[in-house]
Amino acid sequence: MPDPKKIVFKEKMTKSIFDKEMENPKFKAVYDEVSTQMDIGEQIAELRYKAKMSQSELAKKVKTSRTAIARYESGNYASFNIKTLARIACAFNKNLKISFT
């Protein structure tokens, strides 16, 4: 029986399809943009859910339409308005933080 102290396990590190795609600068740029859009929408939806507030109720507080809130939460929206995001943050007593990474 071989000495267990002398056995060396080699783990083959394989990259996933996603990891390989992320090496492509064009794919990464699109992914980063879509990821940011989805993250903003998810945060709004999560805050609204925790506050037990409907889209209509949030829209009234923010002085916009329910469909605008739905667009923001969809993750498929890219034309966020800073003033509207600030009003949404204010509706939840939160600060709006914008950063470049």
KOLMIDO-132087 format. One record per residue (C-alpha): z negated, x negated, y negated; residue number from 0; residue in one letter. Coordinates in nm, 2 decimals, always signed. Layout:
+--------+--------+--------+-----+------+
!     c3 !     c1 !     c2 !  nr ! rest !
+--------+--------+--------+-----+------+
!      Z !      X !      Y ! NUM !    A !
...
+--------+--------+--------+-----+------+
// end
This chain:
+--------+--------+--------+-----+------+
!     c3 !     c1 !     c2 !  nr ! rest !
+--------+--------+--------+-----+------+
!  +0.00 !  +0.00 !  +0.00 !   0 !    M !
!  +0.10 !  -0.14 !  -0.34 !   1 !    P !
!  -0.18 !  -0.23 !  -0.59 !   2 !    D !
!  -0.19 !  +0.06 !  -0.84 !   3 !    P !
!  -0.27 !  -0.19 !  -1.12 !   4 !    K !
!  +0.06 !  -0.36 !  -1.06 !   5 !    K !
!  +0.28 !  -0.05 !  -1.06 !   6 !    I !
!  +0.47 !  -0.01 !  -1.39 !   7 !    V !
!  +0.61 !  +0.33 !  -1.47 !   8 !    F !
!  +0.92 !  +0.33 !  -1.68 !   9 !    K !
!  +0.97 !  +0.64 !  -1.88 !  10 !    E !
!  +1.33 !  +0.71 !  -1.97 !  11 !    K !
!  +1.33 !  +0.83 !  -2.33 !  12 !    M !
!  +1.62 !  +1.07 !  -2.37 !  13 !    T !
!  +1.73 !  +1.23 !  -2.69 !  14 !    K !
!  +1.77 !  +1.60 !  -2.71 !  15 !    S !
!  +2.10 !  +1.75 !  -2.84 !  16 !    I !
!  +1.91 !  +1.83 !  -3.16 !  17 !    F !
!  +1.79 !  +1.47 !  -3.20 !  18 !    D !
!  +2.15 !  +1.35 !  -3.15 !  19 !    K !
!  +2.28 !  +1.60 !  -3.40 !  20 !    E !
!  +2.02 !  +1.50 !  -3.66 !  21 !    M !
!  +2.18 !  +1.15 !  -3.66 !  22 !    E !
!  +2.49 !  +1.31 !  -3.81 !  23 !    N !
!  +2.43 !  +1.30 !  -4.19 !  24 !    P !
!  +2.64 !  +1.62 !  -4.24 !  25 !    K !
!  +2.45 !  +1.81 !  -3.98 !  26 !    F !
!  +2.11 !  +1.69 !  -4.11 !  27 !    K !
!  +2.20 !  +1.79 !  -4.47 !  28 !    A !
!  +2.29 !  +2.15 !  -4.36 !  29 !    V !
!  +1.98 !  +2.17 !  -4.14 !  30 !    Y !
!  +1.75 !  +2.05 !  -4.42 !  31 !    D !
!  +1.90 !  +2.31 !  -4.66 !  32 !    E !
!  +1.87 !  +2.60 !  -4.41 !  33 !    V !
!  +1.53 !  +2.49 !  -4.30 !  34 !    S !
!  +1.40 !  +2.50 !  -4.66 !  35 !    T !
!  +1.55 !  +2.84 !  -4.72 !  36 !    Q !
!  +1.39 !  +2.97 !  -4.40 !  37 !    M !
!  +1.06 !  +2.81 !  -4.49 !  38 !    D !
!  +1.04 !  +2.98 !  -4.83 !  39 !    I !
!  +1.12 !  +3.32 !  -4.67 !  40 !    G !
!  +0.87 !  +3.27 !  -4.39 !  41 !    E !
!  +0.60 !  +3.18 !  -4.64 !  42 !    Q !
!  +0.66 !  +3.49 !  -4.85 !  43 !    I !
!  +0.66 !  +3.72 !  -4.54 !  44 !    A !
!  +0.34 !  +3.55 !  -4.41 !  45 !    E !
!  +0.16 !  +3.60 !  -4.74 !  46 !    L !
!  +0.28 !  +3.96 !  -4.77 !  47 !    R !
!  +0.17 !  +4.03 !  -4.41 !  48 !    Y !
!  -0.17 !  +3.87 !  -4.46 !  49 !    K !
!  -0.22 !  +4.08 !  -4.78 !  50 !    A !
!  -0.11 !  +4.39 !  -4.57 !  51 !    K !
!  +0.15 !  +4.46 !  -4.84 !  52 !    M !
!  +0.49 !  +4.62 !  -4.79 !  53 !    S !
!  +0.81 !  +4.48 !  -4.93 !  54 !    Q !
!  +0.81 !  +4.77 !  -5.17 !  55 !    S !
!  +0.46 !  +4.71 !  -5.29 !  56 !    E !
!  +0.53 !  +4.34 !  -5.35 !  57 !    L !
!  +0.86 !  +4.43 !  -5.53 !  58 !    A !
!  +0.66 !  +4.65 !  -5.77 !  59 !    K !
!  +0.41 !  +4.37 !  -5.84 !  60 !    K !
!  +0.69 !  +4.12 !  -5.90 !  61 !    V !
!  +0.91 !  +4.37 !  -6.09 !  62 !    K !
!  +1.21 !  +4.34 !  -5.86 !  63 !    T !
!  +1.37 !  +4.55 !  -5.59 !  64 !    S !
!  +1.26 !  +4.58 !  -5.23 !  65 !    R !
!  +1.60 !  +4.46 !  -5.13 !  66 !    T !
!  +1.55 !  +4.14 !  -5.33 !  67 !    A !
!  +1.22 !  +4.07 !  -5.14 !  68 !    I !
!  +1.40 !  +4.14 !  -4.81 !  69 !    A !
!  +1.67 !  +3.89 !  -4.91 !  70 !    R !
!  +1.41 !  +3.63 !  -5.00 !  71 !    Y !
!  +1.24 !  +3.68 !  -4.67 !  72 !    E !
!  +1.56 !  +3.68 !  -4.46 !  73 !    S !
!  +1.60 !  +3.30 !  -4.45 !  74 !    G !
!  +1.97 !  +3.35 !  -4.52 !  75 !    N !
!  +1.93 !  +3.34 !  -4.90 !  76 !    Y !
!  +2.01 !  +3.03 !  -5.11 !  77 !    A !
!  +1.99 !  +3.15 !  -5.47 !  78 !    S !
!  +1.62 !  +3.16 !  -5.53 !  79 !    F !
!  +1.52 !  +3.22 !  -5.88 !  80 !    N !
!  +1.22 !  +3.00 !  -6.00 !  81 !    I !
!  +1.08 !  +3.28 !  -6.22 !  82 !    K !
!  +1.09 !  +3.53 !  -5.93 !  83 !    T !
!  +0.92 !  +3.28 !  -5.70 !  84 !    L !
!  +0.66 !  +3.22 !  -5.97 !  85 !    A !
!  +0.59 !  +3.59 !  -6.00 !  86 !    R !
!  +0.57 !  +3.62 !  -5.62 !  87 !    I !
!  +0.32 !  +3.33 !  -5.61 !  88 !    A !
!  +0.12 !  +3.50 !  -5.89 !  89 !    C !
!  +0.12 !  +3.83 !  -5.69 !  90 !    A !
!  -0.07 !  +3.65 !  -5.42 !  91 !    F !
!  -0.29 !  +3.44 !  -5.65 !  92 !    N !
!  -0.11 !  +3.12 !  -5.54 !  93 !    K !
!  +0.05 !  +2.84 !  -5.72 !  94 !    N !
!  +0.43 !  +2.76 !  -5.69 !  95 !    L !
!  +0.48 !  +2.40 !  -5.59 !  96 !    K !
!  +0.83 !  +2.25 !  -5.60 !  97 !    I !
!  +0.89 !  +1.90 !  -5.47 !  98 !    S !
!  +1.17 !  +1.66 !  -5.40 !  99 !    F !
!  +1.14 !  +1.47 !  -5.08 ! 100 !    T !
+--------+--------+--------+-----+------+
// end
